[in-house]
Amino acid sequence: MKKLRRDTSPKMPVILGVVLMFSILCLAMAGQAPAKKKKALFVWGGWEGHEPKQCVDIFAPWLAEQGFDVEISNTLDSYQDLAKLKSLDLIVQVYTQGSIKPEQERNLEEAVKNGVGLAGWHGGLADSFRGSVEYEFMTGGQWVAHPGGVIDYEVNITNHVDPITKGLTDFKMHSEQYYMQVDPLNDVLATTTFSGQYAPWIKGCVMPVVWKKMYGKGRIFYSSLGHVAADFNVPQAREIVKRGLLWAARVMGDDAQLSNKK
C-alpha cells in the first residue's frame, strides 16, 4: 500500500500567506463605502442678454469632469424642494433680474444657511430678484451701475495667497465694469478702480470684483466678471470661477474669514 507523503516544500506556506493576504484585502475593501460624489445644481434663466445658458455650458461640463453629479435647471421651481436643496453641495445660480416666490427664496436661503455652497457671477447672482433684500444680504452685493457700458478696464488681484486667486496676475477686461453696493464684511480677493471717464464723481473708487463670504454655514462665492460667455475667454476670469465653484462646494480652502478678524 502506497503511503501518502506530506509536502514539506516551502511553497505551501507561501501560498497560504498569499491567500490570507488576499482575504484580508477583500474584507477591508468590502468595509469601505465608495466615495460619495459631490452634487451641484445649476439654475439659469432671467434676462437673456447675459447669455445664461451659454455660460452654464462652459462650467457645468467642467464641474462634471471634476467628479460632480451635475443637474441643470432653467426654472426657479428647483428651489421648491427644500429637502433636495439640503442634499446638495453646491448651487450655481445664473439668473439675472426676475422675481422669486417667497417659498423659493426661503428654501434657497435655508439650504445655504445649513451648509450648501452658493456661487455665481455678474448679474446672474448679484442682480437677481431686486426686491429681495434677504437674498442680497446672503450674496453680499448688488449691482447698481456699469458706467460707460462695455469698456476696457483692469482687474487687480488683491489676495495672492487665497486658493481662488493664488498664482494669478492682474488682467484686462473688455466688458461691463460693475459698480456695486457691497457688504463690508466680504472677503475681497480682487478689485477694479474706476477712471471717472464716464462718471467723474466716482474717479478713483476701488470696487470689489471677486469675493467670498459666509451665510450661516454656507460658503458664498461671487465674481462680477462674465457679462457674456465670451468674457470667459480671458483665462484669469475663467479660472477664478472654476476655483470659486470648488471652494464654495468645500472641495478646497477654508471658510471665509470676516475682514475685521484678520
Buried (B, 14 or more C-beta within 10 A) or exposed (E): EEEEEEEEEEEEEEEEEEEEEEEEEEEEEEEEEEEEEBBBBBBBBBBEEBBBBBBBBBBBEBBEEBEBBBBBBBEBEBBEEBEBBBEBBBBBBBBBBEEBEEEBBBBBBBBBBEBBBBBBBBBBBBBBBEEBEEBBEBBBBBBEBBBBEEBEBBBEBBBEEBBBBEEBEEBEBEBBBBBBEBBEBBBBBBBBBBBEEBBEEBEEBEBBBBBBBBBBEBBBBBBBBBBBBEBBEBEBBBBBBBBBBBBBBBBEBEEBEEBEEE
